[in-house]
């Protein structure tokens, strides 16, 4: 997969609901968690969108000349990157939201033409 090496979780998620930065791999983009309340559904959705955007960047999803193999590869890369970041945050609500809508978010990005 693009952009992945051995996981070195470099998370600075603060205790409590607000603040911090999460980075789920050595090469992954940092995700700003400041001003996000991960204990609220709106906050979890906001952070999940930031994590999705970071995974898209980390996986170098391209929209030109899309083959079925590229869509599959990019989707797997984004799922892995997002799952790692969600796990690092450790919010049960964020995890539940990821399991509920994560696949749809990834498909919307990787299947775009």
Secondary structure as GFF3:
##gff-version 3
##sequence-region A 1 113
A	DSSP	beta_strand	21	22	.	.	.	ID=ss1
A	DSSP	beta_strand	31	32	.	.	.	ID=ss2
A	DSSP	alpha_helix	41	58	.	.	.	ID=ss3
A	DSSP	alpha_helix	68	89	.	.	.	ID=ss4
A	DSSP	alpha_helix	92	110	.	.	.	ID=ss5
###
